[in-house]
Amino acid sequence: MDGRWQRYITLKKWLIAFVSCAVLAGCGGGSGLDGLNGNGSGSGNGGGNGGQSLPVPNLGSKAQAQVIYLSGQARRGIGSQIAILGHTRIYNSPTDFQPFDLQGTFTPVNVRLDGYTMNQFLFDVPLTVGGPAKTYSQFPLLLDGIDVVTDDQGGTSHLYTTNSPLQLGVFNLNIALYPGRQTTVQVLLNDAILSYDSGTSSVVFSKSEFETENYAPYNGKLNAFLSDFVSFDVSALPANQRPLMQNGQRATMVHFTGDTTGISAGFNTQDSFNILKPVTIDQGMIIPPQNLGGQTAPGQYTVQEPDPQDPFGDRQIVALAGIWRPYTSLLSNVGTFAMVALPTTRSSTTNEVVLFNRNASGTITAMWHGAIDYTSATKGVIRLYSLDTLPDANAQPLADGTVSFTKVGGVVKQGTFSITNAPADFPFPKDGGFVVLR
């Protein structure tokens, strides 16, 4: 097993591979931006927030799911085999699976088994605005064919074809889809797991190897994670209140999904982005949102590494990539103070939380982060950290307190907080309300 493949496995176990179609080797399926953002309607409820109403989440009714296939063990070239995956599904039962639409050969994902590639299948799942997450427990791996590279120009021919997909196995899956959010499951696939043996004219698949490479040791499943960053411009904060990046700069933006955190400074340079969970994993590039056909597409980020096929180490390849959206596109009615909780796929009783002050022009003038644990049906505890402690895995909370809430439709949507222990220079109200981004 080479270092690049080992790195993929390490990143998978940290649950931080987020990929957008624009930078992938292959992309299948169909999904748009319309279902992720709502129309901003509604009102801020729950006073007692320093005299302000609460922010209003602006999320749509559709969840977005990504299945990312990461491949490669050795050099690619003539003789390389390509798995054709045209029927990607997440599954509970014969009547409860997604996507419903027949995919077939018009949207296959073609995975070069011995090449260092990332291939995405993305689809929308209709849910209810503000409703609970929808979970799926099985991942059927279906093979539509295997091709072989026949020349230096990338020409291929069929090694194996079938009229109906060949089921290689049904694997344990842990995925939760949230309305208006994006969730990703990462699948490692290479020529040690799957190949075609021309000598026996048969498909060779190692179920045990697939499970070894893909299952998390703690629960024996493929584990998905929230993969869309909610982003905050903190460039106006004093330098000593902002996280320190791997390149020595102070971050000007911070990014949260509920599952992981990113920090960035500037745009369009290779070291402008770091992924943290809970320490720095890698650095890459962050790209601002773009206007495409009159619609603003989310910003993108990439993480690059040296191409293992380049003996001189000069060429870079994309190892991770993804999207981010500014918090102002996901929340309306934001006042001069806000506390916002983000659900996490790791626990139904814990939320990541951010709190911040803004001036009259909307500039963030103070920001902390932390976690809320819902310890009973109506009560919980909150732990808060200053922003500059990122990415210190050993940081201790600087403030803590309690929260109260009432569930609506089985989920927490908002509540109140009371900070009981805080430093003298704590910059936020000690009592108020919070909203959950859902």
C-alpha positions as CSV (number, residue, x, y, z in Angstrom):
1,M,0.0,0.0,0.0
2,D,1.6,3.3,-1.1
3,G,1.6,6.6,0.9
4,R,-1.0,8.2,-1.2
5,W,-3.6,5.4,-0.6
6,Q,-2.7,5.4,3.1
7,R,-3.4,9.1,3.2
8,Y,-6.8,8.6,1.6
9,I,-7.6,6.1,4.4
10,T,-6.4,8.5,7.1
11,L,-8.5,11.3,5.7
12,K,-11.5,9.0,5.5
13,K,-11.2,8.0,9.1
14,W,-11.2,11.8,10.0
15,L,-14.4,12.1,7.9
16,I,-13.2,15.1,5.9
17,A,-13.4,14.5,2.1
18,F,-15.7,17.0,0.4
19,V,-15.9,17.1,-3.3
20,S,-17.6,19.3,-5.9
21,C,-18.3,18.3,-9.5
22,A,-16.3,21.1,-11.0
23,V,-12.9,19.6,-10.0
24,L,-13.5,15.9,-10.3
25,A,-12.2,13.3,-12.6
26,G,-15.8,12.0,-13.2
27,C,-19.2,13.2,-12.3
28,G,-22.6,11.5,-12.5
29,G,-26.1,12.0,-11.4
30,G,-28.0,15.3,-11.2
31,S,-28.6,18.0,-8.7
32,G,-29.1,21.7,-8.6
33,L,-28.7,24.5,-6.1
34,D,-32.4,25.4,-5.8
35,G,-33.3,22.8,-3.2
36,L,-30.5,23.8,-0.7
37,N,-31.5,27.4,0.0
38,G,-35.0,28.5,1.0
39,N,-36.8,31.7,0.2
40,G,-36.0,33.4,3.4
41,S,-39.6,33.6,4.5
42,G,-40.6,33.3,8.1
43,S,-40.1,35.4,11.2
44,G,-37.6,35.5,14.0
45,N,-39.2,33.9,17.0
46,G,-38.2,33.6,20.6
47,G,-37.3,37.0,22.2
48,G,-35.0,37.3,25.2
49,N,-32.0,37.5,22.9
50,G,-30.7,40.8,24.1
51,G,-34.0,42.4,23.0
52,Q,-33.6,40.9,19.5
53,S,-35.5,38.3,17.6
54,L,-33.6,35.1,16.6
55,P,-32.1,34.6,13.1
56,V,-34.2,32.7,10.6
57,P,-32.7,29.7,8.8
58,N,-32.9,30.0,5.0
59,L,-32.6,26.3,4.0
60,G,-34.5,24.5,1.4
61,S,-36.5,21.3,1.5
62,K,-34.0,19.1,-0.4
63,A,-31.0,17.3,1.0
64,Q,-28.0,16.8,-1.3
65,A,-26.2,13.5,-1.1
66,Q,-22.7,12.8,-2.6
67,V,-21.1,9.5,-3.1
68,I,-17.4,10.0,-3.7
69,Y,-15.3,7.2,-5.2
70,L,-11.6,7.5,-4.5
71,S,-9.3,5.2,-6.5
72,G,-5.8,4.3,-7.2
73,Q,-2.8,2.2,-6.1
74,A,-0.3,2.5,-8.9
75,R,0.5,4.2,-12.2
76,R,-2.3,4.3,-14.8
77,G,-1.8,3.7,-18.5
78,I,-2.4,1.0,-21.1
79,G,-4.0,-1.9,-19.5
80,S,-5.6,0.1,-16.7
81,Q,-9.1,-1.1,-15.8
82,I,-12.1,1.2,-15.4
83,A,-15.1,0.2,-13.3
84,I,-18.4,1.5,-14.7
85,L,-20.8,2.3,-11.8
86,G,-24.2,3.3,-13.2
87,H,-26.6,2.4,-10.3
88,T,-25.4,4.2,-7.2
89,R,-28.0,3.9,-4.4
90,I,-28.4,4.5,-0.6
91,Y,-30.9,2.0,0.7
92,N,-33.2,0.9,3.6
93,S,-35.7,-1.4,1.9
94,P,-37.1,-2.1,-1.6
95,T,-39.5,0.8,-1.1
96,D,-37.2,3.1,0.8
97,F,-34.1,4.1,-1.2
98,Q,-32.6,7.0,-3.1
99,P,-32.3,8.1,-5.8
100,F,-35.6,6.7,-7.3
101,D,-34.8,7.8,-10.8
102,L,-33.4,5.1,-13.0
103,Q,-29.7,6.0,-13.7
104,G,-28.6,3.4,-16.2
105,T,-25.7,4.1,-18.6
106,F,-26.5,7.7,-19.3
107,T,-25.1,8.8,-15.9
108,P,-22.4,6.3,-15.0
109,V,-19.4,7.0,-12.8
110,N,-16.2,5.6,-14.5
111,V,-13.6,4.8,-11.8
112,R,-10.1,4.1,-13.1
113,L,-9.1,1.5,-10.5
114,D,-5.4,2.0,-10.6
115,G,-5.4,5.8,-11.1
116,Y,-5.5,8.5,-8.4
117,T,-8.9,9.8,-9.2
118,M,-11.9,11.2,-7.4
119,N,-15.3,10.5,-9.0
120,Q,-18.6,11.9,-7.7
121,F,-22.3,10.9,-7.9
122,L,-24.6,13.6,-6.6
123,F,-28.3,13.6,-6.2
124,D,-31.1,15.4,-4.3
125,V,-33.5,13.8,-1.8
126,P,-36.8,15.6,-1.1
127,L,-37.4,16.2,2.6
128,T,-39.4,18.7,4.7
129,V,-38.1,22.2,5.4
130,G,-36.8,22.3,9.0
131,G,-37.6,18.7,9.5
132,P,-35.6,15.8,11.0
133,A,-32.7,14.1,9.2
134,K,-33.4,11.1,7.0
135,T,-31.1,8.1,7.5
136,Y,-30.2,5.2,5.3
137,S,-28.4,2.0,6.5
138,Q,-27.2,0.1,3.4
139,F,-25.0,0.8,0.4
140,P,-25.4,-1.7,-2.5
141,L,-22.3,-1.7,-4.7
142,L,-23.5,-2.5,-8.2
143,L,-21.2,-3.0,-11.2
144,D,-22.3,-2.2,-14.8
145,G,-19.1,-3.2,-16.5
146,I,-15.3,-3.0,-16.7
147,D,-13.4,-1.4,-19.5
148,V,-9.7,-1.4,-20.3
149,V,-7.4,1.4,-21.5
150,T,-6.1,0.4,-24.9
151,D,-3.8,3.3,-26.0
152,D,-2.0,6.3,-24.8
153,Q,-4.8,8.6,-26.0
154,G,-7.2,7.0,-23.4
155,G,-9.1,4.8,-25.8
156,T,-10.9,1.9,-24.2
157,S,-12.6,-1.4,-25.0
158,H,-15.0,-3.5,-23.0
159,L,-13.7,-6.3,-20.8
160,Y,-16.9,-7.1,-19.0
161,T,-20.5,-6.0,-19.8
162,T,-23.8,-7.0,-18.4
163,N,-27.5,-6.4,-19.2
164,S,-28.3,-5.9,-15.5
165,P,-26.0,-4.7,-12.8
166,L,-23.8,-7.2,-11.0
167,Q,-24.3,-6.8,-7.2
168,L,-20.9,-7.0,-5.6
169,G,-22.3,-6.7,-2.1
170,V,-24.5,-4.8,0.2
171,F,-22.6,-2.9,2.8
172,N,-23.4,-1.2,6.2
173,L,-24.0,2.5,5.8
174,N,-24.4,5.3,8.3
175,I,-25.7,8.4,6.5
176,A,-28.0,11.2,7.7
177,L,-29.5,13.7,5.2
178,Y,-30.6,17.1,6.5
179,P,-32.9,19.5,4.6
180,G,-30.9,22.2,2.8
181,R,-27.6,20.6,3.6
182,Q,-25.1,18.4,1.8
183,T,-23.9,15.0,3.1
184,T,-21.0,13.0,1.6
185,V,-20.1,9.3,1.9
186,Q,-16.6,8.4,0.7
187,V,-15.9,5.0,-1.0
188,L,-12.4,3.7,-1.6
189,L,-12.1,1.4,-4.6
190,N,-9.0,0.1,-6.3
191,D,-7.6,-2.7,-8.3
192,A,-6.8,-4.8,-5.2
193,I,-10.5,-4.7,-4.4
194,L,-12.0,-5.0,-7.8
195,S,-10.7,-6.3,-11.2
196,Y,-11.4,-8.4,-14.2
197,D,-9.4,-11.6,-14.6
198,S,-9.1,-12.2,-18.4
199,G,-7.6,-15.7,-17.7
200,T,-10.9,-16.9,-16.0
201,S,-13.1,-14.3,-17.8
202,S,-14.6,-13.3,-14.4
203,V,-15.0,-10.3,-12.2
204,V,-12.8,-10.6,-9.0
205,F,-14.1,-8.7,-6.0
206,S,-12.7,-8.9,-2.5
207,K,-15.5,-8.1,0.0
208,S,-13.1,-8.3,2.9
209,E,-10.6,-5.9,1.3
210,F,-13.5,-3.5,0.6
211,E,-14.7,-3.6,4.2
212,T,-11.1,-3.2,5.5
213,E,-10.5,-0.1,3.5
214,N,-14.0,1.5,4.0
215,Y,-15.4,0.5,7.3
216,A,-14.7,2.6,10.4
217,P,-13.3,0.3,13.2
218,Y,-15.6,1.7,15.8
219,N,-18.9,0.8,14.2
220,G,-18.2,-1.4,11.1
221,K,-19.9,0.9,8.7
222,L,-19.3,3.4,5.8
223,N,-19.8,6.7,7.7
224,A,-21.1,9.8,5.9
225,F,-20.6,13.4,7.1
226,L,-21.9,16.9,6.5
227,S,-19.8,18.4,3.7
228,D,-21.0,22.0,3.1
229,F,-19.2,24.7,5.0
230,V,-21.1,27.6,6.6
231,S,-18.6,30.5,6.4
232,F,-17.9,33.6,8.4
233,D,-15.7,36.6,7.6
234,V,-13.7,37.4,10.7
235,S,-11.1,39.7,9.0
236,A,-12.2,42.7,11.2
237,L,-11.2,40.9,14.4
238,P,-7.8,41.7,16.0
239,A,-5.1,39.4,14.8
240,N,-4.7,37.7,18.2
241,Q,-8.4,36.7,18.2
242,R,-8.1,34.8,14.9
243,P,-6.8,31.3,14.3
244,L,-3.3,30.8,13.1
245,M,-2.9,29.0,9.7
246,Q,-0.4,26.5,8.7
247,N,1.4,29.1,6.6
248,G,1.8,31.4,9.6
249,Q,-0.9,33.9,8.5
250,R,-3.9,34.7,10.7
251,A,-7.2,33.4,9.2
252,T,-9.7,35.9,7.8
253,M,-12.5,33.4,7.4
254,V,-13.7,30.5,9.5
255,H,-15.9,27.6,8.2
256,F,-18.1,25.1,10.0
257,T,-20.3,22.1,8.9
258,G,-21.2,20.7,12.3
259,D,-18.8,17.8,11.7
260,T,-15.6,19.7,10.9
261,T,-14.0,23.1,10.7
262,G,-11.9,25.0,8.2
263,I,-9.9,28.3,8.3
264,S,-8.8,30.4,5.4
265,A,-7.0,33.7,4.4
266,G,-7.3,35.2,1.0
267,F,-8.4,33.5,-2.2
268,N,-6.9,31.6,-5.1
269,T,-3.6,30.7,-3.6
270,Q,-2.4,27.2,-2.8
271,D,-2.0,27.7,0.9
272,S,-5.1,29.8,1.5
273,F,-7.2,27.1,3.2
274,N,-6.7,24.6,6.1
275,I,-9.0,21.8,7.1
276,L,-9.1,21.1,10.9
277,K,-10.5,18.2,12.8
278,P,-9.5,18.9,15.4
279,V,-6.0,19.7,14.3
280,T,-4.6,20.9,10.9
281,I,-4.9,18.0,8.4
282,D,-3.9,19.7,5.1
283,Q,-3.8,23.0,3.2
284,G,-5.2,24.0,-0.1
285,M,-6.9,26.7,-2.0
286,I,-10.2,28.6,-1.4
287,I,-12.1,30.1,-4.4
288,P,-14.8,32.8,-4.0
289,P,-18.4,32.2,-5.2
290,Q,-19.0,32.6,-8.9
291,N,-22.0,33.9,-10.9
292,L,-23.1,31.2,-13.3
293,G,-26.0,32.0,-15.6
294,G,-27.4,34.6,-13.2
295,Q,-27.2,32.3,-10.2
296,T,-24.5,32.5,-7.6
297,A,-22.7,29.2,-7.2
298,P,-21.2,28.3,-3.8
299,G,-17.5,29.1,-3.3
300,Q,-15.1,26.2,-3.7
301,Y,-12.0,24.9,-2.0
302,T,-9.4,22.3,-3.0
303,V,-6.6,20.5,-1.2
304,Q,-3.7,19.5,-3.4
305,E,-0.8,17.1,-2.9
306,P,2.2,16.1,-5.0
307,D,1.3,13.7,-7.9
308,P,2.8,10.3,-7.0
309,Q,3.3,9.7,-10.7
310,D,5.6,12.7,-11.0
311,P,9.2,11.5,-10.0
312,F,10.3,15.2,-9.5
313,G,7.4,16.1,-7.2
314,D,6.6,19.3,-9.1
315,R,3.1,18.4,-10.3
316,Q,0.1,18.7,-8.0
317,I,-3.2,16.8,-8.0
318,V,-6.5,17.6,-6.3
319,A,-6.8,15.4,-3.2
320,L,-9.9,17.0,-1.7
321,A,-12.4,19.6,-2.8
322,G,-15.7,21.0,-1.9
323,I,-18.1,24.0,-1.5
324,W,-18.8,26.8,1.0
325,R,-21.6,29.3,1.5
326,P,-21.5,32.6,3.5
327,Y,-23.7,32.5,6.6
328,T,-25.7,35.5,5.3
329,S,-27.0,33.3,2.5
330,L,-28.3,30.7,5.0
331,L,-29.6,33.0,7.8
332,S,-31.8,36.1,7.6
333,N,-32.9,38.5,10.4
334,V,-29.5,38.5,11.9
335,G,-29.1,41.2,14.5
336,T,-26.1,42.6,16.4
337,F,-25.7,39.3,18.3
338,A,-26.5,35.7,17.2
339,M,-25.9,32.2,18.5
340,V,-26.3,29.5,15.9
341,A,-26.1,25.7,16.4
342,L,-25.2,23.3,13.7
343,P,-26.3,19.6,13.8
344,T,-23.7,17.0,13.5
345,T,-23.9,13.5,12.0
346,R,-21.9,12.1,14.8
347,S,-24.6,12.5,17.5
348,S,-28.3,13.4,17.7
349,T,-27.7,15.0,21.1
350,T,-24.8,17.3,20.3
351,N,-24.6,20.5,18.1
352,E,-21.6,22.5,17.1
353,V,-22.3,26.2,18.0
354,V,-21.0,29.6,17.0
355,L,-21.8,33.0,18.5
356,F,-20.9,36.4,17.2
357,N,-21.4,40.1,17.5
358,R,-21.9,42.4,14.5
359,N,-21.9,46.1,14.1
360,A,-24.6,48.2,12.3
361,S,-23.0,47.4,8.9
362,G,-23.0,43.6,9.5
363,T,-19.2,43.3,10.2
364,I,-18.4,40.6,12.8
365,T,-16.7,42.2,15.7
366,A,-16.4,39.2,18.1
367,M,-16.8,35.5,17.6
368,W,-16.4,32.2,19.6
369,H,-17.3,28.6,18.9
370,G,-18.2,25.6,21.0
371,A,-20.7,22.7,21.5
372,I,-24.1,22.2,23.0
373,D,-25.0,18.8,24.5
374,Y,-28.7,18.1,24.9
375,T,-28.6,16.1,28.1
376,S,-32.3,15.7,28.7
377,A,-35.6,16.2,26.9
378,T,-35.6,20.0,27.6
379,K,-32.2,20.9,29.1
380,G,-28.6,20.8,28.1
381,V,-25.1,22.3,28.7
382,I,-23.0,24.6,26.5
383,R,-19.1,24.8,26.3
384,L,-17.5,27.8,24.6
385,Y,-14.0,28.5,23.3
386,S,-12.3,31.6,21.9
387,L,-11.8,31.4,18.1
388,D,-8.0,31.8,18.4
389,T,-7.8,28.3,20.1
390,L,-8.4,26.6,16.7
391,P,-6.9,24.1,16.0
392,D,-5.7,23.3,19.5
393,A,-7.1,19.8,20.3
394,N,-6.3,20.3,24.0
395,A,-8.0,23.7,24.4
396,Q,-10.2,24.0,27.5
397,P,-13.5,25.8,27.5
398,L,-13.3,29.4,28.6
399,A,-17.0,29.7,29.3
400,D,-19.9,27.3,30.0
401,G,-23.5,27.3,31.0
402,T,-26.9,25.7,30.4
403,V,-29.5,25.6,27.6
404,S,-33.3,25.1,27.6
405,F,-35.3,24.1,24.6
406,T,-38.6,22.5,23.4
407,K,-38.5,20.1,20.5
408,V,-40.7,20.7,17.5
409,G,-41.4,17.7,15.3
410,G,-38.9,15.7,17.3
411,V,-36.0,18.1,16.7
412,V,-34.5,21.1,18.5
413,K,-35.0,24.2,16.4
414,Q,-34.3,26.9,19.0
415,G,-33.8,27.5,22.7
416,T,-32.4,29.8,25.3
417,F,-29.0,29.8,27.0
418,S,-27.5,31.0,30.3
419,I,-23.8,31.4,30.7
420,T,-22.8,30.7,34.3
421,N,-19.0,30.7,34.1
422,A,-17.2,33.2,31.8
423,P,-14.1,35.4,31.9
424,A,-14.4,39.1,32.8
425,D,-13.9,40.1,29.2
426,F,-16.6,37.7,27.8
427,P,-17.9,39.8,24.8
428,F,-21.4,38.4,24.5
429,P,-24.7,38.4,26.4
430,K,-24.8,35.9,29.2
431,D,-28.5,35.2,28.6
432,G,-30.3,34.9,25.3
433,G,-31.6,32.7,22.6
434,F,-30.1,30.4,20.0
435,V,-31.3,29.0,16.7
436,V,-30.4,25.7,15.1
437,L,-29.5,25.8,11.4
438,R,-32.1,23.4,10.1
